[in-house]
């Protein structure tokens, strides 16, 4: 086969882009709380998404946390406006430092180094009650991953509706705890099991629902054994 520049390529080594519908889709999500585990504590949240090689890419994702975590609106203070986010070259460069509530990192087999950057609360520009959660990833390319925050069935939900169609092997979202922690425990999270509900949609239309348990560093329970005398 000849190109317009006269270069030849064998058809048996062609670049295959068809039959995307046959690609598998098996995302894995881990959720970890770090810090205070008692009721009213504001733990740090680390969410880790892993994607197997050779599968379909994520198109959209929605994560609803269990009732053990609710949004501490008293910790929502500084918010980056959409004008500030677009200023100074965009990608959040013009946002105030106080509007940063976490960090994010994404690894892709297409890039030499992972993309990384701050996670902002940004005004949503509409009539929604809560601001958007925006991961401003920087590196070889700039990517703004926008999450819409709301509440459903008593739990916090974050929806990422427009993920770029690019292979990502790992994505880590690390949200601050303590005075800037957006999450507050409604109960002692070391008691019982607390599971989130995560719905993923692939670029080829396949879907997966996961129910990962919130993991935390809980004190060990010491069991006293009886000794014979």
C-alpha positions in Angstrom: 0.0 0.0 0.0 1.5 3.4 -1.0 1.0 6.7 0.8 0.7 10.1 -0.9 4.5 10.6 -0.2 5.3 7.3 -2.0 6.1 5.4 1.2 5.1 1.7 1.4 3.5 -0.2 4.2 2.5 -3.9 4.4 -1.2 -4.5 5.1 -0.3 -7.3 7.5 1.2 -4.8 9.8 -1.5 -2.2 9.7 -2.6 -0.1 12.6 -5.9 -1.6 13.9 -8.5 0.7 15.3 -11.7 -1.3 14.5 -13.7 -3.7 16.7 -13.3 -1.5 19.8 -16.6 -3.0 21.1 -14.8 -6.3 21.8 -12.3 -4.7 24.2 -12.7 -5.7 27.8 -13.5 -3.2 30.5 -12.5 -4.0 34.1 -11.7 -0.9 36.2 -10.5 -1.4 39.8 -11.2 1.2 42.4 -9.7 1.5 45.9 -10.9 4.0 48.5 -8.8 4.8 51.6 -9.5 7.2 54.5 -6.5 8.5 56.4 -6.7 10.4 59.7 -9.4 10.5 62.2 -11.9 7.7 62.1 -14.3 8.8 64.9 -17.6 10.6 64.3 -17.1 14.2 63.3 -13.6 13.6 62.0 -12.4 15.0 58.7 -10.3 12.3 57.1 -8.2 12.6 54.0 -9.5 10.5 51.1 -7.2 8.7 48.6 -9.0 7.2 45.6 -7.0 4.9 43.3 -8.3 3.8 39.9 -6.4 1.1 38.0 -7.1 0.0 34.5 -5.8 -3.3 32.9 -3.7 -2.9 29.8 -5.4 -3.5 26.4 -8.9 -2.7 27.6 -11.4 0.1 26.7 -10.8 3.6 28.1 -13.1 5.2 30.6 -15.6 7.7 29.2 -17.5 8.6 32.4 -17.5 7.7 36.1 -19.8 8.3 39.0 -18.8 7.6 42.6 -21.3 7.8 45.5 -19.8 7.5 49.0 -21.7 5.7 51.8 -23.8 7.5 54.4 -20.8 7.3 56.8 -19.3 10.3 54.9 -21.0 13.6 54.3 -19.9 16.9 52.9 -18.6 19.3 55.4 -19.8 22.6 53.9 -18.2 24.6 56.6 -14.8 23.7 55.1 -15.8 25.0 51.7 -14.2 28.4 51.9 -12.2 29.7 48.9 -13.5 28.8 45.5 -11.8 29.5 42.2 -14.0 31.4 39.7 -14.2 30.3 36.1 -12.6 33.5 35.1 -9.7 32.9 37.5 -9.3 29.4 36.3 -9.0 30.5 32.6 -6.6 33.3 33.4 -2.8 33.2 33.2 -2.8 30.6 30.5 -5.6 28.5 31.9 -5.5 25.1 33.7 -6.1 26.8 37.0 -2.9 28.9 37.0 -4.9 32.0 38.0 -6.7 30.4 40.9 -6.0 31.4 44.6 -4.0 28.9 46.6 -6.9 28.6 49.1 -9.0 27.0 46.4 -6.8 23.9 46.3 -8.3 21.0 48.2 -6.2 18.1 46.9 -3.8 16.7 44.4 -4.2 14.3 41.4 -1.9 12.2 39.3 -2.5 10.1 36.1 -0.3 7.6 34.4 -0.6 6.8 30.7 1.4 4.4 28.5 1.4 7.1 25.9 3.3 9.6 28.1 6.9 9.4 29.4 5.9 10.9 32.8 2.6 11.0 34.7 0.4 14.1 34.6 -0.1 15.8 37.9 -1.6 18.9 39.4 -3.8 20.4 42.1 -7.5 19.7 42.6 -9.6 22.9 42.9 -13.1 23.7 43.9 -14.3 25.9 41.0 -17.6 27.7 40.6 -19.9 25.6 38.3 -21.2 28.6 36.2 -24.8 27.2 36.5 -27.6 26.8 38.9 -26.2 23.8 40.8 -25.8 24.3 44.5 -22.2 23.0 45.0 -19.0 23.9 43.2 -17.2 21.6 40.7 -14.2 19.5 41.6 -11.5 20.1 39.0 -8.3 18.2 38.7 -5.9 20.4 36.6 -3.4 17.9 35.3 -0.2 19.3 33.8 2.7 17.6 32.0 3.4 16.8 28.4 -0.2 17.8 27.9 -2.8 19.7 30.0 -6.0 18.0 31.0 -8.9 19.4 33.1 -10.9 16.6 34.6 -14.2 18.1 35.9 -16.3 16.4 38.5 -19.9 17.5 39.4 -20.7 17.2 43.1 -24.2 16.6 44.4 -26.1 14.5 47.0 -28.2 11.5 46.2 -29.9 9.2 48.7 -28.2 10.9 51.5 -24.7 10.3 50.1 -22.1 12.5 48.4 -21.8 11.8 44.7 -19.1 13.0 42.2 -19.7 12.5 38.5 -17.0 12.8 35.9 -19.0 13.0 32.7 -16.3 13.8 30.0 -13.2 11.8 30.5 -10.7 12.1 27.5 -10.5 9.0 25.3 -7.0 8.1 26.2 -5.5 5.1 27.9 -4.9 5.6 31.6 -3.2 2.8 33.5 -3.6 4.5 36.9 -5.3 7.6 38.4 -4.9 8.8 42.0 -7.1 11.4 43.6 -5.7 12.6 47.0 -8.1 14.9 48.8 -7.0 16.8 51.9 -8.2 16.1 55.4 -8.3 18.1 58.6 -9.2 21.8 58.4 -9.6 21.6 54.6 -11.2 18.2 54.5 -14.4 18.1 52.5 -15.5 14.9 54.1 -16.9 14.4 57.6 -17.5 11.1 59.3 -21.2 10.7 60.4 -20.2 7.6 62.5 -17.1 5.7 63.7 -15.9 4.3 60.4 -14.0 1.5 62.2 -17.4 0.0 63.1 -19.0 -2.1 60.4 -18.4 -2.0 56.7 -19.0 1.1 54.6 -19.2 0.6 50.8 -19.3 3.2 48.0 -21.1 2.7 44.7 -19.1 3.4 41.6 -20.5 3.3 38.1 -18.1 3.4 35.1 -18.9 3.7 31.4 -16.3 2.8 28.7 -15.7 4.6 25.5 -17.1 1.5 23.7 -20.3 1.6 25.8 -19.6 -1.2 28.2 -20.4 -0.5 31.9 -19.2 -1.7 35.3 -20.6 -1.2 38.8 -18.2 -1.5 41.7 -18.9 -1.4 45.4 -15.5 -0.8 47.0 -15.3 -0.7 50.8 -13.8 2.3 52.5 -10.5 1.2 54.1 -9.0 3.0 57.1 -6.3 2.4 59.7 -8.3 1.2 62.7 -7.0 0.2 66.1 -6.5 -3.5 66.6 -8.9 -5.3 68.8 -7.1 -7.3 71.4 -8.6 -10.6 72.3 -7.9 -11.9 75.8 -7.3 -15.6 75.9 -8.0 -17.8 78.8 -5.1 -19.6 80.4 -5.4 -22.9 82.2 -3.9 -23.0 85.7 
